[in-house]
Structures are given as C-alpha cells and as structure tokens.
Amino acid sequence: MKKPSTAEYPSDSFFAKYIDLVDTENVTELLRQQFTVVESLYKNLTGVQQDYRYAEGKWSPREMLGHMIDTERIFAYRALCIARGEHQSLPGFDENAYVKNANFGAQSQQQLLNQYGYVRQSTLALVESLPEEAQERVGTANGLPVSARALFAILAGHERHHLNVLAERYGLK
C-alpha cells in the first residue's frame, strides 16, 4: 500500500504529524519492518525496563506496547469501516483512559507481544486485501475526513513516534 496523498487527510490535523513520520512510499513494508523492530526491542527488556517511567504520570514501556496494540485495533477497525463504505462518523478515544483501564501491568511481556503479533498479522492481512478504490475511500474518524489508506499510514507513523519516544526518553533502541 502506498503512502496517501495530502488530499486523503486534513494536513492541519494530528493525523498529519504521524503521516509526516512515514519516510517511505511503501506503508505495507514499513508495517512489516516495524513488527520486527518492536518484537526485537521488547523481547529483550528486563522487568525493570518494562515498568520504568521517565517521569510521573508517563507510561511505562509495557503500557506503551499495550497502547500501540489498542491503537492498531482501533485504526484497523476504522480503516475497515471506511473501506467498506461506512457513512457513520467513527468516534475518537481517550488513550489515557484506555491505558488506565487496561491494566497492562498485570499482563506478561510475552502476552503483550503475542497480542501485538496477532494484531499486526491481522492488520497486514486487511491491508493486502483492499483494492485501490477501497483504500481511497474517505470517511470520518474522530470528526475528521480521512481515507482508509491514510489510517494505515497514521498507524505506521504513530508507531514510529512511540519508537522514537522509547529511544529518546527511555534509552531503548
């Protein structure tokens, strides 16, 4: 799947911030590469590293992985709805409330990595199943017009953002 054109999402929205982090035209390949990077990074973390917070109120790497899983589920669902022609506005979500209510700290790192793998494989299967016209369909998510294709690029950029945070704030690469 190729990177979306700027006509497929509002360039002045938070969507653009994530799409700007996608430095390739092949979003599908980036999602595959990110899977390998995330899996490699997380499977080597110690328990202390998994639960470390660089500041009060910030998520631990374990919570960040859970957040990335939740976000991927939500964005893939939005993309599916829009690709299938949904006309209803798809709601936003409060990521902090989701993390708080998920209790990711009670899940082992392996459980979270398994979920991440299953969700990513499902996302890739969806990406690969969509014809060009479905990728280009535009719907409304979080009150903003966006194409199905743009949602997958936003997802890749969102993950890149969190990988950058893990490197810069947690020293994890």
C-alpha positions as CSV (number, residue, x, y, z in Angstrom):
1,M,0.0,0.0,0.0
2,K,1.4,3.4,-1.0
3,K,1.6,6.4,1.2
4,P,-1.6,8.6,1.0
5,S,-1.7,11.9,-0.8
6,T,-2.3,15.0,1.2
7,A,-5.9,15.1,-0.2
8,E,-6.7,12.0,1.8
9,Y,-6.5,13.6,5.3
10,P,-6.5,17.1,6.7
11,S,-3.0,18.5,6.6
12,D,-3.5,20.7,9.6
13,S,-4.7,17.8,11.9
14,F,-2.9,15.5,14.3
15,F,-3.1,12.9,11.5
16,A,-0.5,14.8,9.5
17,K,2.0,14.7,12.4
18,Y,2.0,10.9,12.2
19,I,2.0,10.7,8.4
20,D,5.0,13.0,8.3
21,L,6.9,10.4,10.2
22,V,6.4,7.8,7.4
23,D,9.6,8.2,5.3
24,T,8.7,5.6,2.7
25,E,6.2,5.2,-0.1
26,N,5.5,1.6,0.9
27,V,3.4,1.6,4.1
28,T,2.8,-2.1,4.0
29,E,6.6,-2.8,4.1
30,L,7.1,-0.3,6.9
31,L,4.4,-2.0,9.0
32,R,6.2,-5.4,8.4
33,Q,9.6,-3.8,9.4
34,Q,8.2,-2.2,12.5
35,F,6.8,-5.5,13.6
36,T,10.4,-6.9,13.6
37,V,11.8,-3.8,15.4
38,V,9.1,-3.8,18.1
39,E,9.3,-7.5,18.7
40,S,13.1,-7.4,18.9
41,L,13.1,-4.4,21.2
42,Y,10.5,-5.7,23.7
43,K,11.6,-9.3,24.0
44,N,15.0,-8.2,25.3
45,L,13.6,-5.9,28.0
46,T,14.1,-6.7,31.7
47,G,11.2,-6.5,34.1
48,V,12.7,-3.2,35.5
49,Q,12.9,-1.8,32.0
50,Q,9.3,-2.9,31.1
51,D,7.9,-0.9,34.1
52,Y,10.2,2.1,34.2
53,R,8.7,5.6,33.9
54,Y,10.9,8.5,33.0
55,A,8.5,10.9,34.7
56,E,5.5,10.9,37.0
57,G,2.3,10.2,35.0
58,K,4.2,8.9,31.9
59,W,3.5,5.4,30.6
60,S,5.9,2.5,31.1
61,P,7.2,0.7,28.0
62,R,4.8,-2.1,28.9
63,E,1.9,0.3,28.9
64,M,3.2,1.9,25.7
65,L,3.1,-1.5,23.9
66,G,-0.4,-2.1,25.2
67,H,-1.4,1.4,23.9
68,M,0.1,0.6,20.5
69,I,-1.9,-2.6,20.4
70,D,-5.1,-0.8,21.3
71,T,-4.4,1.9,18.8
72,E,-3.8,-0.6,16.0
73,R,-7.0,-2.4,16.7
74,I,-8.9,0.9,16.6
75,F,-7.3,2.3,13.5
76,A,-7.6,-1.0,11.6
77,Y,-11.3,-1.1,12.5
78,R,-11.7,2.5,11.3
79,A,-10.0,1.6,8.1
80,L,-12.2,-1.4,7.6
81,C,-15.3,0.6,8.1
82,I,-14.3,3.3,5.7
83,A,-13.0,0.9,3.1
84,R,-16.4,-0.8,3.2
85,G,-18.2,2.5,2.7
86,E,-19.4,3.3,6.2
87,H,-21.1,6.7,6.4
88,Q,-21.3,7.0,10.2
89,S,-18.7,9.1,12.0
90,L,-16.3,6.8,13.8
91,P,-15.6,8.0,17.4
92,G,-12.3,9.1,18.8
93,F,-10.9,7.6,22.0
94,D,-9.2,8.7,25.2
95,E,-5.9,6.9,25.1
96,N,-5.1,7.7,28.7
97,A,-8.4,6.2,29.9
98,Y,-7.8,3.1,27.8
99,V,-4.3,2.5,29.3
100,K,-5.6,3.1,32.8
101,N,-8.5,0.7,32.4
102,A,-6.4,-2.0,30.5
103,N,-4.2,-3.0,33.4
104,F,-1.3,-3.8,31.1
105,G,0.9,-4.2,34.2
106,A,-0.9,-7.5,35.0
107,Q,-0.1,-8.9,31.6
108,S,3.3,-10.5,30.9
109,Q,5.6,-9.1,28.3
110,Q,5.1,-12.3,26.3
111,Q,1.3,-12.0,26.5
112,L,1.5,-8.5,25.1
113,L,4.0,-9.5,22.4
114,N,1.7,-12.3,21.4
115,Q,-1.2,-9.8,21.1
116,Y,0.9,-7.4,19.2
117,G,1.9,-10.2,16.7
118,Y,-1.7,-11.3,16.2
119,V,-3.0,-7.8,15.7
120,R,-0.2,-6.9,13.3
121,Q,-0.8,-10.0,11.2
122,S,-4.5,-9.2,11.1
123,T,-3.7,-5.6,10.1
124,L,-1.4,-6.7,7.3
125,A,-4.0,-9.2,6.0
126,L,-6.5,-6.4,5.9
127,V,-4.1,-4.0,4.1
128,E,-3.3,-6.7,1.5
129,S,-7.0,-7.5,0.9
130,L,-8.1,-4.0,0.0
131,P,-8.3,-2.9,-3.7
132,E,-7.1,0.6,-4.6
133,E,-10.7,2.0,-4.7
134,A,-11.3,0.8,-1.1
135,Q,-8.0,2.2,0.1
136,E,-9.0,5.6,-1.3
137,R,-12.5,5.8,0.2
138,V,-12.9,8.6,2.6
139,G,-15.0,8.6,5.8
140,T,-15.0,10.4,9.1
141,A,-12.9,9.3,12.1
142,N,-12.6,11.4,15.3
143,G,-14.5,14.2,13.5
144,L,-12.1,14.4,10.6
145,P,-12.2,13.3,7.0
146,V,-9.7,10.5,6.3
147,S,-9.1,7.7,3.8
148,A,-8.7,4.1,4.7
149,R,-5.2,4.3,3.2
150,A,-4.3,7.3,5.4
151,L,-5.4,5.5,8.5
152,F,-2.8,2.8,7.9
153,A,-0.1,5.4,7.3
154,I,-1.1,7.2,10.5
155,L,-0.8,3.8,12.3
156,A,2.7,3.4,11.0
157,G,3.6,7.0,11.9
158,H,2.1,6.5,15.4
159,E,4.3,3.5,16.0
160,R,7.3,5.4,14.7
161,H,6.5,8.2,17.2
162,H,6.4,5.7,20.1
163,L,9.7,4.0,19.0
164,N,11.3,7.5,18.9
165,V,10.0,8.1,22.5
166,L,11.4,4.8,23.6
167,A,14.8,5.7,22.2
168,E,14.9,9.3,23.4
169,R,13.2,9.1,26.8
170,Y,13.9,5.5,27.9
171,G,17.2,4.9,26.1
172,L,15.7,1.8,24.4
173,K,16.7,1.1,20.8
